[in-house]
């Protein structure tokens, strides 16, 4: 134990499914990239050849966590999964993320990362029990859904294990597929990569612990300080959704839904959330009752409790018992959050109707759809799966593209009548690749090419496509103007960065938010009021850079970017100021290595630049401005009668957004014309070997 490092376990597990070899390597070489996302990118850059596709045997998949995971730091049980992404037209690198207990269990078993490489000739599962690792036969669970597979494997390894599994969608290499642990902790996009390797699941049971350098009560006190003075509700909403005696402000869109009279109605006995005033540490877990937010007021009486991830007090996953779900042949017990519940209602594009009692339309539809999609392991691509279907349905494409017999076999009457039973047919066809219809599972870019979607699909704001590469807007120009737009350009799928939204969407008045922005980024002009956007300025570029760097740091440490950073607070006594140094304070305490807030932000910049270098390699071009950081026309053409920078519109200006890109590239030290990393910047960030490889590939900007 004496030589085991603080925070990190010091070991990375490597499993080659082709040869059956299992080995470990030292984490030390990756510590300058912190963990999680940083480890994943470096392994992908160093080990996966240029030109590899997502389902090729040469592709690898990396489960990785960070030094804070498993340590008891709040909101830290996140698993970062890195691989090539089949929905991306270049099969460029991307990440998917899942919460639950898997990340902490990996650390307790002794691993900072698990590298999956090669391809098994038969279905297998990976069984990890501390340092005992075996590749086991999975033919008895191949073809089964995630829920049943998890139960069967848990009966074998032990119910205390955490199991990350794929469903039939992943097995059949559906591009839109997930990896999931627990009942609802889903990582979208890479399930098919495991399927291509014939790996059904990774099961981990660890009996160890994470060493913390800090002695005495300092760590406990820092936790207490965060939960008493700083933390809000889900996505760091720091005001309640209803007027309350303790609160100066409220916002109807806040996820701080707790109030007098609101209960977990299906708990035995029922539990009232009640008033959860700031400072009441033992009531933090009652603040975010998302079931009524996601499913409507009727969901209150079916809510058993709010669940969530290991070490997280927020509890954002609604867990319900809805007996009428059994009518559709699924379990009445359902758990999910956010898009898992919202996506099925997008599929039901003709609307939904009450099924068993007044007001149950959305609840039944969303709960049933979540159960089906999660068990099959179908990913919604942040809701684009439903929008892809809606366009094809409403424009007669399905009638033209599907063979007549197949078209007639689809229960269109259920869709037309708003009956959610349609979802059973919808998700099954995609998961099992049944017929031409199932090609919706290819993802937006590929299905739009295959079925020849029109330009109205790409350029209509209603469909919300952000990029010609087929991924949707996710807190983009509607969230901070140029700041959200820049963030949405940088990754190879929908931007999963909530950093800026945890400030912008916190519920505080714009006057306070602008003051905070001024303190963080040098001027209140870094942040505009919603739908009152002003032209680009350098402070917005700093805001975007900080948001992305913190996103990368959170996915490296690994912390929940739905909650971190803590830029604001619910405490009026603090003038609603949060503490953006909390990440570095926890990092220093856990690892025993003093690291400042600025040093940690630099590490985030390093990881983001490595991602950009890997994207340059994947796309085989340095022209990131012209080939990657491209927005759809609707961003600039929405509200045609209104000019950009007019109050009441989210419309952006083309020239201004090009200026925004230039300013952002300058902040990052990337080439200001191309948006690709330069040798000088790569070397400044300790990435000389990355620069050398790009130079070998003739992809290095001088």
Secondary structure, 3 states (H helix, E strand, C coil): CCCCCCCCCCEEEEEECCCCCEEEEECHHHHHHCCHHHHHHHHHHHHCCCCCCCCCCCCCEEEECCCCCCCCCCCCCCEEEEEECCCCCCCCEEEEEECCCHHHHHHHHCCCEEEEECCCCCCEEEEEECCEEEEEECCCCCCCCHHHHHHHHHHHHCCCCEEEECCHHHHCCCCCEEEEECCCEEEECCHHHHHHCCEEEEEEECCCCCCCCCCCCHHHHHHHHHHHHHCCCHHHCCCECCCCCCCCCECCCCCECCCCCCEECCCCCCEECCCCCCCCHHHHHHCCCHHHHHHCHHHHHHEEEEECCCCCCCCCEEEEECHHHHHHCCCCEEEECCHHHHHHHHHCCCCCCCCCCCCCHHHHHHHHHHHHHHHHCECCCCCHHHHHHHHHHHCCHHHHHCCHHHHHHCCHHHHHCCCCCHHHHHHHHHHCCCCHHHHHHHCHHHHHHHCCCCHHHHHCCCCCECCCCCCECCCCCCCCCHHHHHHHHCCCCCCCCCHHHHHHCCCCCHHHHHHHHHHHHCCHHHCCCCCECCCCCHHHHHHHHHHHHHHHHHHHHCCCCCCCCCCECCCHHHCCECCCCHHHHHHHHHHCCCCCHHHHHHHHHHHHHHHHHHHHHHHCCCCHHHHCCCCCCHHHHCCCCCCCCCCCECCCCHHHHHHHHHHHHHHHCECCCCCCEEHHHHHHCCCHHHHHHHHHCCCCEC
